[in-house]
Amino acid sequence: MSKDYKEMWNNLGLNLKAHDGLLSVLTEAYKNIYLSQKNRPKGMGYFDFVVSEVHGLRIEELLEAKESGRKIIGTFCIFVPEELVLATDAVFIGLCSGADIGSDEAEKYIPKNTCALIKSFMGFKASGLCPYVESTDLIVGETTCDGKKKAFEIFNDITGKVYVIEVPNKQGETDINLWKAEIKKFAEKLENLTGKKITIEKLRAASKIVNNKRKALQRLSLLRANDPSPISGLDALLINQISFYDDPIRFTLKLNELCDELDDRVRVGIGATKKGAKRVLIGGSPMAIPNWKTHAIIEGSGAIVVGEEACVGERSYRTLVDLDNAEIEEAYDIITNRYISLDCACFTPNNDRMKNIKDMVRTLKADGFIHYALQFCTPYTMESYKAKNTIATISLPFLKIETDYSMEDMGQLKTRIEAFLEMIKESNSKNNSCCSCRRK
Ligand code: BJ8
C-alpha cells in the first residue's frame, strides 16, 4: 500500500485487527501465486498495483466520488446493467465474495451448507472486513439462485441497503416482459437515489464506456488463442476480476496498452509457457477475487488456462450493447434483450451455454475442459451433466470439480488435475497429436 489508510478504515467501521490479518494473508498469497510467475508482461505492473491498493487507493477514490455527490452501487452479478448505473453518474462496483473469510460469523445467519460465494459476502460484512460494502449507497441483489435470493433478505437486515431485481427463470416472451419491467424499475430506483434522469444521451455515453471495456476484454481473450498464449491464465483471470471494481475508463486504457504488448509478444513468439503446453478451458461458477485456487493448481502443473467460460470471464463481455441509433424505449429493449440472453445456469433450459462452450473450445484451441462448480451451487453442479455430454460430442477430455474457497482440498485437486492433464496427453497422442478435429 502506498500509505497508511487506518483512519479511513476506522471511519468505515472495519474491524482493524481482523482486517490487518486479512491483508497480510492476501499479500502473502499474491506474492506466492502471482509475483512468483516467470516472464510476465510488463503491463501487468498496473494490475499488480491495483491489487495492492484494493482496500486503499480505490476505496479512497470511491469516498472522494461520494464526497462530490456521486452514489456508489455495489453488485454481485452480471445481470445488473452497468450502463444504467453509469448513466446516472453513479459508480458501479463488484463486491468482495471470493475469499474464505468470516465463515463462522456468516454461519450465524445462513446455513453451513451454503455456496462459498454467498458465505464469503456474508462473512466479509459480518466480520467487518469489506470497505466496499461500507462505502456503498445501494447494494443490488438478484433472484438468480435460491441461495442468493434468501441471503439477500438477511443481507438487507444487516446492511439496510439491499435492492433486489427479479431475474426470470426462463427466456420466453413473458419472461422478457417481466425482465424489461424490472430493468425500468431499477432505472427509476437509480434516478430517485441519484436525483439524475436517465436520458438517451447519457445511456449512449454510458454504453460506450462499458462496450469499450468489454471490447478490451474480448481482445485479451482472443490473444489467449495463440500458442504459446502470451499471458498466463492466472494473469488473465486477475484482469477479469479487476474489471469489476476498477474505474472503467482507466481500466480499458491500461488493458489495451497491455494487449499492445501482448501483440508484440505473439509476433516474436514469447509466451507464458512453452509452445505446446496443454491448454485448458475452465467453466462454471464465477471466480471472484481473490479466488485463484484452481488456476494456480492447473498452471502449477505445467498446463495453461486459455479461457474462463464464466461470469468472471467470457459471459460478462461476450456481447455488447449498441445504442447508437436507438431512442429511449428501444434502448431499454436492447438492454433487456442483451441481459436476458446471458447464458447463466439460473435459466432453464440453458442451451446457449452448451453452444458457447463448444465455440470457446474451438476459438481458444482447448485440449480439455474443466467444469468448475462451487460446492452447494445447485445451478452449476446440475448443469455439469449437460456440459459433460456437450464435451463428449467433440471427444474432448472432461473433468468435473466441486470445491470451495478453503485450501483443504488442494492436494486432492492437484492429484485429479494432474491425472486429467495426463489424460489430455494420451488423448492427443491417440489422435496423432492432431486435435483440430475436435474443435470443429
Ligand atoms: S450471472 S453465475 S454472477 S447468478 S455460485 S451464488 S449461482 S449457488 S453466482 Fe452468478 Fe449472476 Fe449467474 Fe453469473 Fe448461486 Fe451458484 Fe453460489 Fe452463484
Boltz pocket constraint, residues with backbone or C-beta under 6 A from the ligand:
constraints:
  - pocket:
      binder: B
      contacts: [[A, 76], [A, 77], [A, 78], [A, 79], [A, 115], [A, 116], [A, 117], [A, 118], [A, 144], [A, 145], [A, 146], [A, 147], [A, 148], [A, 284], [A, 285], [A, 286], [A, 311], [A, 342], [A, 344], [A, 345], [A, 346], [A, 374], [A, 376], [A, 377], [A, 378], [A, 379], [A, 380]]
      max_distance: 6.0
